[in-house]
Amino acid sequence: MELDEAVFCRRSVRVYTEQKVPEDVIESIINAGMCAPTACNKQQVRFIYLDGNEHLLKLYRAGAATFIKECKQAILVLYDNRIDNIEYSDHIQSASAVIQNMLLKAYSEGVGTCWVCNLPAKTKVRSLYHIPKYYDPIALITLGYPKNAAKQIPRKYRVSDVLHYNIFDMRQEEKVCAFVNESKILLKRHLRRVYQRLPKIKLFTRIADKFEKKFDN
Ligand SMILES: Cc1cc2nc3c(=O)[nH]c(=O)nc-3n(C[C@H](O)[C@H](O)[C@H](O)COP(=O)(O)O)c2cc1C
C-alpha cells in the first residue's frame, strides 16, 4: 500500500467484526510502532496486548470510553516517565509517534483501530494491569476488522487556514480560532479529574455516558 493511501484514508474504527486479528499481524503492528522516532532514541515504550473482551471490560468498568465494552482486542501503550524534558513532555511525544506508526501499519493490514484517551485515572489503569509507577499509560489502541466501511470526512481546515509563515500571524489565526471559553474548559478539566477518580457506580457512569462524545465510525 502506498504511504499516501494510509495517511489520507485511515479513519478511526470503533465497531469490529467477530474475526480476530491474528497475533503475527498484532506483532507486525507493534514492530511498526517500535520504528518510530523517540526522544534521545530511548525507545522506552512498552505494550500490553489485551486479548479478549474480559480484559477490556475491566477498563470500561473503571470508567473508560463506552464503545470499548464491545471490543475484543486492544493494545495499551505505555512510556517510561523518567524524563528530564518535562517542558516538552518527551514521553508523550515519543509514545504518540509510536501510536501513529501503529495506526498506519494497522490500516495497511486491513485492520481498523481507534486511539483512545478517554480512560480512567492513570493510578487505576496501573493497578488493573500491574504497571509500575515509572510507566505512564499513554493511550489504548482498540483493534479489529472494521464492521462497516469508514466514511471519509473532510478535515475541518485547509493548509492555508492553519499555516503561518515565520511568525504566528494573529490575522491568520482569526480564520480558524473559534471562540474558546476558557472557564468552560477549566470546569470540564476539573469535572473529568474528579470523574476519573470516583468509584464507578452506575449513576455516575450513566451521567458520564450522556456527556461522552459520540462518533459515527
Ligand atoms: C489523543 C487522542 C485521543 C483520542 N481519544 C479518543 C477516545 O477516547 N474515544 C474515541 O472514541 N476516540 C478517540 N480518539 C479518536 C478521535 O476521536 C479521532 O481521531 C477523530 O475524531 C478524527 O477521526 P479520524 O481518526 O477518523 O480521522 C482520540 C484521538 C487522539 C489523537
The ligand as a MOL file (V3000), in Angstrom:
LIG
                    3D

  0  0  0     0  0            999 V3000
M  V30 BEGIN CTAB
M  V30 COUNTS 31 33 0 0 0
M  V30 BEGIN ATOM
M  V30 1 C -5.0690 11.8240 21.6620 0
M  V30 2 C -6.3230 11.2060 21.0970 0
M  V30 3 C -7.2880 10.7440 21.9550 0
M  V30 4 C -8.4570 10.1520 21.4580 0
M  V30 5 N -9.3580 9.6300 22.3330 0
M  V30 6 C -10.4840 9.0520 21.8590 0
M  V30 7 C -11.4250 8.4860 22.7740 0
M  V30 8 O -11.2400 8.4830 23.9820 0
M  V30 9 N -12.5500 7.9210 22.2690 0
M  V30 10 C -12.7810 7.8690 20.9130 0
M  V30 11 O -13.8090 7.3420 20.5290 0
M  V30 12 N -11.8900 8.3940 20.0230 0
M  V30 13 C -10.7550 8.9890 20.4570 0
M  V30 14 N -9.8260 9.4830 19.5760 0
M  V30 15 C -10.0580 9.3870 18.1270 0
M  V30 16 C -10.5550 10.7380 17.5870 0
M  V30 17 O -11.8750 10.9530 18.0060 0
M  V30 18 C -10.4610 10.7060 16.0480 0
M  V30 19 O -9.1280 10.5370 15.6700 0
M  V30 20 C -11.0150 11.9940 15.4600 0
M  V30 21 O -12.4080 12.0630 15.6960 0
M  V30 22 C -10.7340 12.0820 13.9560 0
M  V30 23 O -11.2760 10.9820 13.2890 0
M  V30 24 P -10.3860 10.0030 12.3920 0
M  V30 25 O -9.4000 9.3000 13.2910 0
M  V30 26 O -11.3830 9.0460 11.8080 0
M  V30 27 O -9.6910 10.8110 11.3610 0
M  V30 28 C -8.6600 10.0610 20.0530 0
M  V30 29 C -7.6580 10.5240 19.1830 0
M  V30 30 C -6.4920 11.0720 19.7010 0
M  V30 31 C -5.4130 11.5400 18.7490 0
M  V30 END ATOM
M  V30 BEGIN BOND
M  V30 1 1 1 2
M  V30 2 1 2 3
M  V30 3 2 2 30
M  V30 4 2 3 4
M  V30 5 1 4 5
M  V30 6 1 4 28
M  V30 7 2 5 6
M  V30 8 1 6 7
M  V30 9 1 6 13
M  V30 10 2 7 8
M  V30 11 1 7 9
M  V30 12 1 9 10
M  V30 13 2 10 11
M  V30 14 1 10 12
M  V30 15 2 12 13
M  V30 16 1 13 14
M  V30 17 1 14 15
M  V30 18 1 14 28
M  V30 19 1 15 16
M  V30 20 1 16 17
M  V30 21 1 16 18
M  V30 22 1 18 19
M  V30 23 1 18 20
M  V30 24 1 20 21
M  V30 25 1 20 22
M  V30 26 1 22 23
M  V30 27 1 23 24
M  V30 28 2 24 25
M  V30 29 1 24 26
M  V30 30 1 24 27
M  V30 31 2 28 29
M  V30 32 1 29 30
M  V30 33 1 30 31
M  V30 END BOND
M  V30 END CTAB
M  END
